[in-house]
Structure formats: C-alpha cells, structure tokens
Amino acid sequence: MEKLLRSKKIRITDFRISILNIFNKQSTALSIEEIETELGQFDRITLYRTLKLFKEKGILHEIAIAGSNVRLALCEQNCEDLHHHHHNHIHFHCVLCSEVYCLDVETYPEIGLAGFEVQQVEIQATGICKSCR
C-alpha cells in the first residue's frame, strides 16, 4: 500500500492505508456506506477528501449504476490520474445481491464515431453473479 501511495506522490497516513486495505480485501466495488461501515470511527470530511484524492490520482474509479448508489473500485495499475484512467473492463451489477464487479474481458469493442474522438468506453452488464447462481 505504501508503495502505491509513494508512486502517486501521496503522503502516507494510517487513514489512507486503512482505506486501501478495505478495497484490497474486497472483490467487488464498494459504496460509501460500505466503506463507512468498515472504518468504524472516522472523520467524514477526511474520508471524502481521501476518496476524492484517490480518484484524482488514479487509485480509485467511480461506477454509476442506474437506480443504485455510486460505487468505487480500485483502478488498474496503468491509471495515472483523473484524466488518464484506463478502464477497459465491464462493470457487472448483480440484480440479486446488488454487488458490482469489475470484470476483465479478452476483447473489448473498438468504437469509432465519425467526427468524435473516443477516449474511453464504459460497458455495464446486469444479471446474476456467480455467487448467486
């Protein structure tokens, strides 16, 4: 965890390490409420500032699922910052347990739109996850 923070030029604190540990032990994206529950006692302002910093530095990315709270997940190693996120994966939302997974796929569609420069494509799938089947 400390190596990641150093590589992003972020000051290392116990709180920041705690946040990263919460994400590291999960296989799914997390809501703010789930993060708060895991933390126990904490300062809410510090949490929101830390999450904002992690998004800006390319450590976390937001996943907006229709009809659900925004979720956060760890970024891939090659994400540099907010403007250089590389998320070529599918976000899968399970309709039974409401978990959100970031799933890598072997092929990812190339999208070409005349007159537009596509920089990122987001694909969301909805269904039943492996755990609920």
N, C-alpha and C positions, 0 to 999 in steps of 0.2 A: 504494500500500500504506500509506504513511504517513497519507494522508487517512482511510483506513478505520480505522486504529488510533486516530487522534485523535477521530474521530466516536464511537467506542465508549469513549473516555476510558481508553485503554490506553497505557501508557508504550511508546515506540518503542525497540526494540533491534534490533541486527543479526540476532539469532537469530529474533525474531518476524517480521521482514521475510523472512528465508530460508524460514521455514515457509509464509508466504503465497505466496511465489514458487513454491514446489513445487506448491501447489494451483492456482495461476493457470495454470501451463503444462500441466495435465492436463485431459482432457475426461471423465475417469471419477473415481469415488470411490476413495480410497486406503486401504490397510490400514496399520497402524502399521509393519509390516515394510517396506513400500514407502517410507514416509516416512523411516525409519531409513536405508535404503539410499541414498536421495537425499542425506541430510545428510552422510554420511561420519563424521567425528569430531564427537562431540557428547556432552553430558551427558544421560543418560537421564532423570534427575529433572526437569531443565529442560524437556525435550521434553514429558513427561507433564503438567507444570504448565501449560505453554503451551497444549497441546491442551485441557485442562480449562477454562482461562480463555477460550479462543476459543469453546468450546461454551456456556459460561455467558453470554457476551456476544453470542451470536447470529451469530458469524462462521462457525462450522462446525456441522454436524449429523451425528449418528451414523446409520448404516444397518446394521441387523442382518439378515443374510441367513442363513436356515437352512442349517446344515452348512458355514458359512464364517466367517471372521474378521469382526469388526465393521469396517466401512469408515467413512471420514469424507469429507464433501464440503462445499464452500463453500455457505453459506446464500444465500438471496435477499437483495436489498437491504433488504427491509422487515422482516427479522427483527430484533427489538430485543434480546431476551435469552432465556435458557433457558426462561422461562415464556411467551414471546410469539413462538415460532417459527411461521413461516407456510410450510409445505412442501406446497403443493398441486401436487404433481407425482408421477409414477410412478417407482419405483426398478426398473430393469430389470437383471436378472442374466443374463449370457450363460453358457450351460452349456458352451460350448466354450473360450472364453478366460478365463472367470471374472471378467471386468470387470463393474463395476456402474456404471450410468449413471443420472443424474437427468434424467428427460425431462418437459418441459412438455407438457401436453395442453390442447386447446381447451376441452373441457368436463370437469368433474370432478364425480363423483356427489355429490348432496346426500344426506346420511344423516340420517334422523330416527328416533330411537328413543324410544318413549313412556316418559316419566319420566326420561330421560337428557339431559344437555346435551353434545352432541358438540362438542369444541373443535378436534380435528384428526383427519384420516383418513389412514392410510398404505396405499398400494397398492403391492404388489410383483408384478412380472411376471417370468417366466423364459422363456428361449428362446434364439434365436441372433441376435446383434447384426449390424449392417450390415457390419462389418469381416470377420466370419467367414462370411457367406453366400456 
